[in-house]
Amino acid sequence: MKKNGILNSEISKLLSDLGHTDQITIADAGLPVPDGVKKIDLALKLGTPSFIEVLEEVLKDMAVEKVILAEEIKVDNESQLDAIHQLVGTNEVEFVSHEAFKKQSGQSKAIIRTGEATPFSNIILQSNVIF
């Protein structure tokens, strides 16, 4: 049995398989998953697990060079945006419309669905290299 880190085997494999500039999405319970994109569904009930809880764990294991967020989070979920900024630190942050975000998520290797039930709690993480 794995001793620490992410125990979910699908997420662990997803992160191990990423190459430079590959993207994954961590989503709230309501974000649609485009056809052809793998969905890793962690949602147990509304709010569980939270978006931030999942993001925090993924960031411990993933080299990230850029994140993409919906522009609407700035107005409709400022507290979530503040929490995201705390976690992503100095990584480049790009804001796009929610419609553009949904289209961009179609390029993700997978979408990790959380139980989050607050508006625009979605993020696309673009992989970096570790060397």
C-alpha positions, 0 to 999 in steps of 0.5 A: 500500500502507498505510504503517503501522498494521493491514494486515489490510483487514477489521480496518482497515475494521471499525475505520473503520466503528465508531460510538459504543458499537459493540462488537468482540470479540478472542477466543482460538482457542476462543471460539464465534462466534455465528451472524450475527456476522462472524469475522475469523480470524487464527489461524495455529497455537496461540499465533500470533498472540497475543491480547495482540499483536492487542489491542495493535495494535487499541488503537492504532487504536480509541477505546475507552470500555469493555471487557468481560471474563469474570469467570473470567479473574481466577482462571484467567488472572491474567497475561493480566488483568495484561497487559490492564490494562496496555494498557487503562489507565483505560478502564472494565472490566466483568466478567461470567460467561463465559456472559454474555460469550459472549451479549454477543459476539453483539452485536459487529460482528465477532469477531477470532479469534487463535491464543491458547490460554490460558483466557478470553483474550477481550475485548469493546471498546466504541467511544468517540468521538474528539471 
